[in-house]
Amino acid sequence: MGGGVAVLGAGGFVGARLLEMAVLSGRTDIVPVVRSFRSVARSAQLAVPHRLADTSSHESLLRALDGCDAVVNLTAGKPYEILPTTENIYRAARAAGARLLIHISSAAVFGEIDRPDLPDDAPPRLEQWWPYAREKGRAENLLRERMAGDGQVAIVVLRPSLVWGPSSQWVLGPASELVRGAAYLRGDGAGICNLMYVDDLVRSIDAVVAHGAAAPSGFFNVADDIVPNWREYYTALAEGLGIDPATIHSVPEDGYRPGLLERLEPLREHRAYAWLKERISLETRTHLKSRIALRGKGEPLPGAAARPVVTRTMWEVQATRYPLPTTKFRATFGTPNRVSFRSGIAASLAWLRFIGLVDREPDLHAARTGVLAAAREH
């Protein structure tokens, strides 16, 4: 495609990495778009001009997408913002003359992957408890309707699994728990850990962009080639951090009990919460959070091992029984994955040391001889 590639949400985890990889490879067609200049912080060292746009404003988006043939939607936000934002981005992309819209959804729309032959175009499960997954699913349904009647814009929806690598919550969260002694596995940790390394997600996006307007509209799952289970993933991180994997807690299958903070979490996803939050002082909010946290969990005794805090999200994601099927993407756009499980672990551990979580060198011998031997490929 001859024009620019607008990246909406360029200040986020995936967007910043996409921009960095583009600059390092010499590309000049990427047009990063952010909501405010504070979102440029992750990529400021690249000295690439950013455009500002409010995704709730059609006119603002139109200006930001000027001259762009392709639009990549990496925006994040509150669940109640996902559907209207998706609609605005589609309308603006069409009005601006873009020929390709790439929308990043999530495998979370399926909940647990409970069958090995799950079709890529299977409808999302809108009855889920998780507002994020529910609203991502509604956004998918909106784009499904637009695909049926739009010959002007090719719409490609990518569904990555858990996006990991340096800066990912799926690295920092488990690593922090391992360091604190609070990491846990559901049962024996045999659930499938469907991962998508961030660099390979960027390459998947690039592969779609390379097709331009000829890209077929549709839904495509993307995931890593190596599919470890949760015990293998936690073991690789633990051994790289110098932590004995035997210290990882095993929580029985009936061990999930929602705590007070988690029971209140759905309230945070509503517009009313955001409205109220803006009207309560920071000091009051901090005090309330502290009080709720103290009620939700007791202080550990001196010398006692940290207790795992079992959240519903992690509990359910560890129950996945099958790898996310990716055959359709590979048949359509090729196989852009290049990062091995071993390399991804090494890069993630290097980042954890860089941010100061640990100060030891990783022991990757076990990852080479044990974890990778046990990891299963598609």
VENHU-V827904 format. One record per residue. N is the residue number from 1. RES is the residue in one small letter. PHI is phi in whole degrees, -180 to 180 (999 if undefined). D_LAST is the distance of its C-alpha to the last C-alpha in Angstrom with 2 decimals. Layout:
n->N res->RES phi->PHI d_last->D_LAST
n->N res->RES phi->PHI d_last->D_LAST
//
This chain:
n->1 res->m phi->999 d_last->32.10
n->2 res->g phi->-82 d_last->35.46
n->3 res->g phi->-88 d_last->35.96
n->4 res->g phi->-79 d_last->34.58
n->5 res->v phi->-116 d_last->31.34
n->6 res->a phi->-77 d_last->32.41
n->7 res->v phi->-114 d_last->30.16
n->8 res->l phi->-84 d_last->31.34
n->9 res->g phi->87 d_last->30.71
n->10 res->a phi->-69 d_last->30.79
n->11 res->g phi->-90 d_last->32.14
n->12 res->g phi->-85 d_last->29.14
n->13 res->f phi->-57 d_last->26.24
n->14 res->v phi->-73 d_last->23.96
n->15 res->g phi->-60 d_last->27.03
n->16 res->a phi->-65 d_last->28.73
n->17 res->r phi->-70 d_last->25.77
n->18 res->l phi->-59 d_last->25.43
n->19 res->l phi->-65 d_last->29.16
n->20 res->e phi->-63 d_last->29.10
n->21 res->m phi->-65 d_last->26.44
n->22 res->a phi->-65 d_last->28.42
n->23 res->v phi->-64 d_last->31.68
n->24 res->l phi->-65 d_last->30.45
n->25 res->s phi->-91 d_last->29.20
n->26 res->g phi->89 d_last->32.60
n->27 res->r phi->-74 d_last->31.76
n->28 res->t phi->-126 d_last->34.74
n->29 res->d phi->-93 d_last->33.61
n->30 res->i phi->-79 d_last->32.09
n->31 res->v phi->-115 d_last->34.51
n->32 res->p phi->-74 d_last->33.75
n->33 res->v phi->-125 d_last->35.21
n->34 res->v phi->-132 d_last->35.98
n->35 res->r phi->-78 d_last->38.16
n->36 res->s phi->-148 d_last->40.48
n->37 res->f phi->-66 d_last->41.21
n->38 res->r phi->-65 d_last->40.14
n->39 res->s phi->-76 d_last->36.53
n->40 res->v phi->-83 d_last->36.98
n->41 res->a phi->-54 d_last->37.20
n->42 res->r phi->-64 d_last->33.64
n->43 res->s phi->-119 d_last->34.13
n->44 res->a phi->-60 d_last->37.90
n->45 res->q phi->-68 d_last->37.72
n->46 res->l phi->-82 d_last->36.23
n->47 res->a phi->55 d_last->39.50
n->48 res->v phi->-102 d_last->37.90
n->49 res->p phi->-62 d_last->40.02
n->50 res->h phi->-111 d_last->38.55
n->51 res->r phi->-102 d_last->39.66
n->52 res->l phi->-101 d_last->40.53
n->53 res->a phi->-156 d_last->39.74
n->54 res->d phi->-97 d_last->40.04
n->55 res->t phi->-68 d_last->37.29
n->56 res->s phi->-89 d_last->39.73
n->57 res->s phi->-116 d_last->42.19
n->58 res->h phi->-61 d_last->41.84
n->59 res->e phi->-64 d_last->44.39
n->60 res->s phi->-62 d_last->42.82
n->61 res->l phi->-66 d_last->39.44
n->62 res->l phi->-56 d_last->41.19
n->63 res->r phi->-63 d_last->42.83
n->64 res->a phi->-70 d_last->39.64
n->65 res->l phi->-93 d_last->37.76
n->66 res->d phi->-58 d_last->40.63
n->67 res->g phi->81 d_last->39.65
n->68 res->c phi->-103 d_last->35.87
n->69 res->d phi->-86 d_last->33.95
n->70 res->a phi->-129 d_last->30.68
n->71 res->v phi->-129 d_last->30.22
n->72 res->v phi->-112 d_last->27.27
n->73 res->n phi->-96 d_last->27.69
n->74 res->l phi->-112 d_last->26.49
n->75 res->t phi->-65 d_last->29.41
n->76 res->a phi->-122 d_last->29.40
n->77 res->g phi->158 d_last->32.23
n->78 res->k phi->-68 d_last->33.44
n->79 res->p phi->-52 d_last->31.74
n->80 res->y phi->-69 d_last->34.94
n->81 res->e phi->-91 d_last->34.74
n->82 res->i phi->-63 d_last->31.30
n->83 res->l phi->-66 d_last->32.49
n->84 res->p phi->-64 d_last->35.76
n->85 res->t phi->-64 d_last->34.22
n->86 res->t phi->-61 d_last->31.59
n->87 res->e phi->-62 d_last->34.46
n->88 res->n phi->-62 d_last->36.62
n->89 res->i phi->-66 d_last->34.03
n->90 res->y phi->-61 d_last->33.39
n->91 res->r phi->-62 d_last->37.14
n->92 res->a phi->-68 d_last->37.90
n->93 res->a phi->-61 d_last->35.24
n->94 res->r phi->-65 d_last->36.68
n->95 res->a phi->-67 d_last->40.24
n->96 res->a phi->-80 d_last->39.62
n->97 res->g phi->88 d_last->38.44
n->98 res->a phi->-67 d_last->34.79
n->99 res->r phi->-105 d_last->32.68
n->100 res->l phi->-144 d_last->29.22
n->101 res->l phi->-121 d_last->28.21
n->102 res->i phi->-107 d_last->24.82
n->103 res->h phi->-109 d_last->24.54
n->104 res->i phi->-91 d_last->22.14
n->105 res->s phi->-98 d_last->21.48
n->106 res->s phi->-160 d_last->19.15
n->107 res->a phi->-64 d_last->16.49
n->108 res->a phi->-62 d_last->19.40
n->109 res->v phi->-65 d_last->21.00
n->110 res->f phi->-91 d_last->18.95
n->111 res->g phi->69 d_last->19.92
n->112 res->e phi->-76 d_last->17.66
n->113 res->i phi->-77 d_last->14.41
n->114 res->d phi->-110 d_last->15.78
n->115 res->r phi->-150 d_last->14.00
n->116 res->p phi->-74 d_last->10.53
n->117 res->d phi->-112 d_last->11.99
n->118 res->l phi->-60 d_last->13.75
n->119 res->p phi->-69 d_last->15.30
n->120 res->d phi->-63 d_last->15.47
n->121 res->d phi->-95 d_last->19.22
n->122 res->a phi->-63 d_last->19.66
n->123 res->p phi->-68 d_last->22.74
n->124 res->p phi->-69 d_last->22.69
n->125 res->r phi->-96 d_last->24.23
n->126 res->l phi->-82 d_last->27.61
n->127 res->e phi->-89 d_last->28.93
n->128 res->q phi->-65 d_last->27.01
n->129 res->w phi->-76 d_last->29.26
n->130 res->w phi->-79 d_last->27.78
n->131 res->p phi->-57 d_last->29.90
n->132 res->y phi->-59 d_last->27.46
n->133 res->a phi->-65 d_last->24.68
n->134 res->r phi->-63 d_last->27.40
n->135 res->e phi->-73 d_last->28.93
n->136 res->k phi->-61 d_last->25.72
n->137 res->g phi->-65 d_last->25.26
n->138 res->r phi->-64 d_last->28.86
n->139 res->a phi->-64 d_last->28.40
n->140 res->e phi->-61 d_last->25.52
n->141 res->n phi->-63 d_last->27.89
n->142 res->l phi->-61 d_last->30.58
n->143 res->l phi->-69 d_last->28.56
n->144 res->r phi->-60 d_last->27.45
n->145 res->e phi->-65 d_last->31.18
n->146 res->r phi->-68 d_last->31.90
n->147 res->m phi->-59 d_last->29.33
n->148 res->a phi->-66 d_last->31.23
n->149 res->g phi->-119 d_last->34.52
n->150 res->d phi->-117 d_last->33.96
n->151 res->g phi->-98 d_last->34.19
n->152 res->q phi->-90 d_last->35.11
n->153 res->v phi->-118 d_last->32.09
n->154 res->a phi->-76 d_last->28.47
n->155 res->i phi->-116 d_last->26.54
n->156 res->v phi->-115 d_last->22.86
n->157 res->v phi->-104 d_last->21.36
n->158 res->l phi->-101 d_last->18.30
n->159 res->r phi->-114 d_last->16.69
n->160 res->p phi->-74 d_last->15.17
n->161 res->s phi->-82 d_last->14.03
n->162 res->l phi->-72 d_last->16.10
n->163 res->v phi->-81 d_last->17.42
n->164 res->w phi->-125 d_last->18.19
n->165 res->g phi->123 d_last->20.06
n->166 res->p phi->-54 d_last->23.85
n->167 res->s phi->83 d_last->25.92
n->168 res->s phi->-81 d_last->23.25
n->169 res->q phi->-65 d_last->24.38
n->170 res->w phi->-80 d_last->21.07
n->171 res->v phi->-105 d_last->22.22
n->172 res->l phi->-64 d_last->25.95
n->173 res->g phi->-61 d_last->25.99
n->174 res->p phi->-59 d_last->24.16
n->175 res->a phi->-65 d_last->25.94
n->176 res->s phi->-63 d_last->29.28
n->177 res->e phi->-66 d_last->28.87
n->178 res->l phi->-63 d_last->28.04
n->179 res->v phi->-64 d_last->31.15
n->180 res->r phi->-79 d_last->33.28
n->181 res->g phi->80 d_last->32.13
n->182 res->a phi->-111 d_last->31.02
n->183 res->a phi->-69 d_last->27.22
n->184 res->y phi->-144 d_last->25.89
n->185 res->l phi->-123 d_last->22.94
n->186 res->r phi->-78 d_last->22.93
n->187 res->g phi->61 d_last->23.62
n->188 res->d phi->-93 d_last->21.67
n->189 res->g phi->75 d_last->19.04
n->190 res->a phi->-83 d_last->16.26
n->191 res->g phi->-62 d_last->15.20
n->192 res->i phi->-75 d_last->11.84
n->193 res->c phi->-101 d_last->12.60
n->194 res->n phi->-77 d_last->10.96
n->195 res->l phi->-112 d_last->12.22
n->196 res->m phi->-138 d_last->13.11
n->197 res->y phi->-67 d_last->15.25
n->198 res->v phi->-58 d_last->18.51
n->199 res->d phi->-64 d_last->18.95
n->200 res->d phi->-75 d_last->15.74
n->201 res->l phi->-65 d_last->16.81
n->202 res->v phi->-61 d_last->20.11
n->203 res->r phi->-66 d_last->18.69
n->204 res->s phi->-66 d_last->16.97
n->205 res->i phi->-62 d_last->20.45
n->206 res->d phi->-61 d_last->22.10
n->207 res->a phi->-65 d_last->20.11
n->208 res->v phi->-71 d_last->21.42
n->209 res->v phi->-58 d_last->24.87
n->210 res->a phi->-63 d_last->25.00
n->211 res->h phi->-77 d_last->24.95
n->212 res->g phi->60 d_last->27.90
n->213 res->a phi->-66 d_last->29.60
n->214 res->a phi->-79 d_last->27.71
n->215 res->a phi->-63 d_last->24.49
n->216 res->p phi->-75 d_last->23.88
n->217 res->s phi->-63 d_last->24.53
n->218 res->g phi->158 d_last->21.86
n->219 res->f phi->-112 d_last->19.16
n->220 res->f phi->-140 d_last->15.78
n->221 res->n phi->-82 d_last->13.05
n->222 res->v phi->-134 d_last->11.85
n->223 res->a phi->-161 d_last->9.76
n->224 res->d phi->-66 d_last->8.78
n->225 res->d phi->-74 d_last->6.08
n->226 res->i phi->-87 d_last->6.89
n->227 res->v phi->-121 d_last->7.03
n->228 res->p phi->-78 d_last->10.42
n->229 res->n phi->-93 d_last->12.76
n->230 res->w phi->-68 d_last->16.12
n->231 res->r phi->-66 d_last->18.01
n->232 res->e phi->-65 d_last->15.94
n->233 res->y phi->-67 d_last->16.35
n->234 res->y phi->-65 d_last->20.03
n->235 res->t phi->-65 d_last->20.63
n->236 res->a phi->-62 d_last->19.54
n->237 res->l phi->-66 d_last->21.86
n->238 res->a phi->-61 d_last->24.58
n->239 res->e phi->-67 d_last->24.84
n->240 res->g phi->-69 d_last->24.91
n->241 res->l phi->-89 d_last->27.67
n->242 res->g phi->77 d_last->29.55
n->243 res->i phi->-112 d_last->29.18
n->244 res->d phi->-68 d_last->28.89
n->245 res->p phi->-58 d_last->25.75
n->246 res->a phi->-66 d_last->28.09
n->247 res->t phi->-83 d_last->29.89
n->248 res->i phi->-72 d_last->27.06
n->249 res->h phi->-68 d_last->28.42
n->250 res->s phi->-113 d_last->26.89
n->251 res->v phi->-102 d_last->27.94
n->252 res->p phi->-60 d_last->28.19
n->253 res->e phi->-58 d_last->26.52
n->254 res->d phi->-103 d_last->29.88
n->255 res->g phi->-90 d_last->30.54
n->256 res->y phi->-84 d_last->30.14
n->257 res->r phi->-136 d_last->33.53
n->258 res->p phi->-66 d_last->34.02
n->259 res->g phi->-87 d_last->36.53
n->260 res->l phi->-62 d_last->39.29
n->261 res->l phi->-60 d_last->37.62
n->262 res->e phi->-71 d_last->34.52
n->263 res->r phi->-66 d_last->36.76
n->264 res->l phi->-86 d_last->38.49
n->265 res->e phi->-57 d_last->35.38
n->266 res->p phi->-57 d_last->35.19
n->267 res->l phi->-65 d_last->38.70
n->268 res->r phi->-71 d_last->37.53
n->269 res->e phi->-90 d_last->35.55
n->270 res->h phi->-97 d_last->38.71
n->271 res->r phi->-61 d_last->41.08
n->272 res->a phi->-61 d_last->43.92
n->273 res->y phi->-65 d_last->42.42
n->274 res->a phi->-62 d_last->42.22
n->275 res->w phi->-63 d_last->45.78
n->276 res->l phi->-70 d_last->47.08
n->277 res->k phi->-60 d_last->45.31
n->278 res->e phi->-67 d_last->47.14
n->279 res->r phi->-105 d_last->50.43
n->280 res->i phi->-111 d_last->50.08
n->281 res->s phi->-64 d_last->50.90
n->282 res->l phi->-59 d_last->48.38
n->283 res->e phi->-62 d_last->50.53
n->284 res->t phi->-67 d_last->50.48
n->285 res->r phi->-63 d_last->46.71
n->286 res->t phi->-62 d_last->46.20
n->287 res->h phi->-63 d_last->48.65
n->288 res->l phi->-64 d_last->47.01
n->289 res->k phi->-62 d_last->43.53
n->290 res->s phi->-64 d_last->45.04
n->291 res->r phi->-64 d_last->46.84
n->292 res->i phi->-67 d_last->43.81
n->293 res->a phi->-62 d_last->41.69
n->294 res->l phi->-65 d_last->44.43
n->295 res->r phi->-73 d_last->44.56
n->296 res->g phi->-77 d_last->40.82
n->297 res->k phi->-154 d_last->40.48
n->298 res->g phi->-80 d_last->43.08
n->299 res->e phi->-75 d_last->43.66
n->300 res->p phi->-68 d_last->42.30
n->301 res->l phi->-71 d_last->44.98
n->302 res->p phi->-56 d_last->45.73
n->303 res->g phi->82 d_last->43.46
n->304 res->a phi->-80 d_last->41.21
n->305 res->a phi->-68 d_last->37.42
n->306 res->a phi->-64 d_last->35.97
n->307 res->r phi->-87 d_last->34.85
n->308 res->p phi->-68 d_last->31.41
n->309 res->v phi->-100 d_last->31.77
n->310 res->v phi->-88 d_last->29.31
n->311 res->t phi->-98 d_last->28.57
n->312 res->r phi->-65 d_last->27.31
n->313 res->t phi->-60 d_last->24.65
n->314 res->m phi->-67 d_last->23.06
n->315 res->w phi->-62 d_last->23.74
n->316 res->e phi->-78 d_last->21.90
n->317 res->v phi->-69 d_last->18.88
n->318 res->q phi->-78 d_last->18.42
n->319 res->a phi->-91 d_last->18.46
n->320 res->t phi->-59 d_last->15.13
n->321 res->r phi->-102 d_last->13.52
n->322 res->y phi->-135 d_last->10.15
n->323 res->p phi->-66 d_last->7.44
n->324 res->l phi->-73 d_last->8.97
n->325 res->p phi->-67 d_last->8.09
n->326 res->t phi->-130 d_last->8.63
n->327 res->t phi->-60 d_last->9.24
n->328 res->k phi->-63 d_last->12.93
n->329 res->f phi->-62 d_last->13.31
n->330 res->r phi->-64 d_last->11.83
n->331 res->a phi->-68 d_last->14.07
n->332 res->t phi->-92 d_last->16.96
n->333 res->f phi->-117 d_last->17.06
n->334 res->g phi->95 d_last->14.98
n->335 res->t phi->-121 d_last->12.52
n->336 res->p phi->-82 d_last->14.75
n->337 res->n phi->-64 d_last->12.66
n->338 res->r phi->-130 d_last->14.64
n->339 res->v phi->-90 d_last->14.81
n->340 res->s phi->-78 d_last->13.22
n->341 res->f phi->-60 d_last->13.17
n->342 res->r phi->-60 d_last->16.40
n->343 res->s phi->-66 d_last->18.06
n->344 res->g phi->-64 d_last->17.38
n->345 res->i phi->-64 d_last->18.94
n->346 res->a phi->-61 d_last->21.79
n->347 res->a phi->-66 d_last->22.62
n->348 res->s phi->-66 d_last->22.60
n->349 res->l phi->-67 d_last->24.88
n->350 res->a phi->-61 d_last->27.14
n->351 res->w phi->-67 d_last->27.60
n->352 res->l phi->-62 d_last->28.41
n->353 res->r phi->-70 d_last->31.06
n->354 res->f phi->-61 d_last->32.36
n->355 res->i phi->-84 d_last->33.05
n->356 res->g phi->89 d_last->34.71
n->357 res->l phi->-67 d_last->32.59
n->358 res->v phi->-138 d_last->32.81
n->359 res->d phi->-123 d_last->34.90
n->360 res->r phi->-112 d_last->33.21
n->361 res->e phi->-75 d_last->31.06
n->362 res->p phi->-72 d_last->27.49
n->363 res->d phi->-103 d_last->26.72
n->364 res->l phi->-93 d_last->23.38
n->365 res->h phi->-60 d_last->23.99
n->366 res->a phi->-66 d_last->22.30
n->367 res->a phi->-64 d_last->19.23
n->368 res->r phi->-71 d_last->19.13
n->369 res->t phi->-94 d_last->19.91
n->370 res->g phi->-111 d_last->18.60
n->371 res->v phi->-64 d_last->16.05
n->372 res->l phi->-69 d_last->13.74
n->373 res->a phi->-65 d_last->14.19
n->374 res->a phi->-87 d_last->13.09
n->375 res->a phi->-66 d_last->10.10
n->376 res->r phi->-106 d_last->6.75
n->377 res->e phi->-97 d_last->3.78
n->378 res->h phi->-59 d_last->0.00
//
